Amino acid sequence: MPAGFQQLGGETVTGTLALSVFTAVLGSLEFGYNIGVINAPQKIIEENYNATWVHRYGQAIPAGTLTSLWSLSVAIFSIGGMLSSFCVGFVSEWLGRRKAMLINNLLAFMGGTLMGLSKVCRSFEMLILGRLVIGAYCGEAGIRLDPYVRGRDSANQSARGAGHAAPILGLEQLLGGEELWPILMGLTVLPTVLQMALLPFCPESPRFLYIVRCQEHHAKRGLRRLTGRQEVGDLLAEMKEEKRRMDMERKVSIAELFRSPLHRQPMVISILLQLSQQLSGINAIFYYSTSIFTKAGVQSPVYATIGAGVVNCAFTVVSLFLVERMGRRTLHMLGLGGMCVCAVVMTIALSLLDTVPAMSYVSMLSIFGFVAFFEVGPGPIPWFIVAELFSQGPRPAAMAVAGCSNWTANFIIGMGFQYVAELCGPYVFLIFAALLLFFLVFTFFRVPETRGKTFDQISANFHHASADDAMMDMDMELNKTSTELDYFGDESIN
Ligand SMILES: *[C@@H]1O[C@H](CO)[C@@H](O)[C@H](O)[C@H]1NC(C)=O
């Protein structure tokens, strides 16, 4: 059971609560699934693109066109994610969390259907469009959007990890073969249907009802259902207190965020940390590992891909424990450093492969290490730090900017990796090693420890506290406590 569940005010876990968490994290499962699903069947689907091309134009597809089409199929997912991560705050405030999730499910349904039917319809455009739409779904459902429960981060992270086991299904013997890959792509509609079926039985987020809609009565009823208690006055009082504090702090727009000297430095840090997550090269592995290994001549590359998925799964759980016990900054540096070493080892192993066949095992192990260290640091930590660097006023804007940088970098890797890999061969990971080293140095010199600190203490690290700033820091100090009382919260998206 994810650690976060126990935090619910020491309450027992009711059926309704368990159901709500389960329903909500199905979205994260989809996120992990759709990141990894295109990895193993790359070659087979590329052959299908080629066949379609031959059917339409009577000639084989030019190699360059094929690379572009496949890169686009992989990367357009991030464009969808970016677009929807901008709309999500607005939509969920307008419709409520539950209806927003229902609507979002229609996207997943459309995306899955488009991808699943693309082969029958002989249209790679459908697959590409489907990836865009499913990306839009994941932008809302994926990273930090569990509207229901505290502990959502742990539950979400675990579900996302589980989704990364997708490459197992991508085995040629299972669904990754010539005939069945459309099912592999379309399978993403199953969790969607399940989520749609379960949502009506989940209560609307009480925090949303109270803080956004001011419906105290309905919020109370939701709290009762989720906790199984009749007396929920204490929880309501906490939300009241939080609302009071939120009302005290003005919302900050994105433009203001960049103009204000108070926010500039935390903003730069947040953006760079998001970049450190994506430019670490993790998605080069999740999207392309099968192809990297095939080209390098490793035997049974699909097993390396599956292994990476399984390691990822296991280490999301390990990271849940670490995050509660160690400092953010330490973990991030540990992760970056470990990934950097693994990238170098992998490069060496791949370049010695011709002379020393045993190197294929070393290269696999280094990929597993790379993924494991990712889940220790650059995977979870950047989101924690953004949330902890900003108080409630500027936090939504900061989160939007951070999300946008994240998706953009994700797109760049998905789109550009194959071209760079063609140029550099196995040495491509030295580029990531260099980037990782840069981010490690940056974190060492610039990123403050945020765990368990008040905004006051954090901003004392940024050496520009004027008298004005000191006043704001006091406000922030007040606000800090309220985020800890966030029982049903998605403070990140309002
Ligand atoms: C496309 O298919 C044809 C045979 O139909 C083959 O000769 C050609 O090598 C293939 N091209 C690519 C890029 O796979």
The ligand as an ORCA input file, in Angstrom:
! r2SCAN-3c Opt
* xyz 0 1
  C      10.268     -0.788    -47.679
  O       9.787     -1.986    -48.253
  C      10.496     -2.420    -49.393
  C       9.841     -3.684    -49.937
  O       8.473     -3.492    -50.068
  C      11.940     -2.668    -49.048
  O      12.672     -3.027    -50.218
  C      12.543     -1.429    -48.406
  O      13.851     -1.704    -47.955
  C      11.716     -0.943    -47.256
  N      12.219      0.335    -46.799
  C      12.491      0.607    -45.502
  C      13.035      1.955    -45.222
  O      12.309     -0.223    -44.626
*
